[in-house]
């Protein structure tokens, strides 16, 4: 059964509509009206799916691919990605020009160049993601093989989306890279800013709660666990800090265990350093160092059976 508006409710609608529209005019910060098209989030997520199909053939989208027809399949995918991404990049370039009051007479040609360069980077992206798969396999004794990692590891999913988004970020594409990485964030709990710099053989184990800031730099063969933060010491400066190195640098072969926080743009974690769980680091660490927190003292005492029963829910006590 569909409930219709009562006459009194229907009569009140014009006033309500006028009030809502008035709020649009009163505060422009939360509206986008008469300013051209923005990126379409749903379309960008669809593009991410197509890119995964292109980068990992046979895993996503069409399976049972034959070597004799793979060229046709790839050509169709590339064309589809090109057309969709070109439209979205064109929209955000024009919008950014309007927003900042800058001139961008060649938005279409600039968008075409960006998309061509992005698609041209796919073979390199595949190569570096292959090292990430290898790092996950070598770094996790629970990994049954590459298939399991590509299909199901949240850390690899977030890393692969980050690497795609980063290629657009370094080409000064606004908005779209952040939509891509926040999509991965929403599914995995892993927050990697597209501006971060991450080298090959990168592995996030488990992953939930990982935060990697915009200006973080990560070297080769780095492994981090769940709950790790590579963050800024302070963001009180707000927009005045834009473009400033705020997040740490991890050199090659660093391992950071669960719950550790490494903060500050001047903080450099040297090659081969191991950061133990729950460590809070705000200064540089020389290569080859192991950083730990002294274990808290644990206390044990024997408990009587009646004490244990008193603490159980009533329906547990027999």
Secondary structure, 3 states (H helix, E strand, C coil): CCCCCCHHHHHHHHHHHHHHHHHHHHCHHHCCCCCCCCCCHHHHHHHHHHHHHHHCCCCCCCCCCCCCCHHHHHHHHHHHHHHHHHHHHHHHHHHHHHHHCCCCCCHHHHHHHHHHHHHHCHHHHHHHHHHHHHHHHHHCCCCCCHHHHHHHCHHHHHHHHHHHHHHHHCCCCCCHHHHHHHHHHHHHCCEECCCCEECCCCEECCCCCCEECCCCEECCCCEECCCCEEECCCCCCHHHHCCCCCCCEECCCCEECCCCEEECCCCEECCCCEECCCCEECCCECCCCEECCCCCCCCCCCCCHHHHHHHCCHHHCC
